[in-house]
Amino acid sequence: MSRVNVAVAVADDAQDRIYEVAAACRALGLDHSATLAVVGVLTGSMESEGLAKLLTVPGVLTVEIRELRSGITERIQCRGREA
């Protein structure tokens, strides 16, 4: 398993429920470190194998992954379903 740092973008129409979205993401394995409510982003880390689960959370728009391997940062963006 590989642990990755994650930024989860919350859809505009779900930003009034950002704390509920964060709780749902935590229930799926997100080690939640910050809620940036003003911009609608959650940050944290989780095992890469569980990332697809985050895209099933109502209100999640995109998931950005930063994986560190030998000092190299990779950025991968996965699009969630339209809100």
Secondary structure, 3 states (H helix, E strand, C coil): CCEEEEEEEECHHHHHHHHHHHHHHHHCCCEEEEEECCCCEEEEEEEHHHHHHHCCCCCEEEEEEEEEECCEEEEEEEECCCC
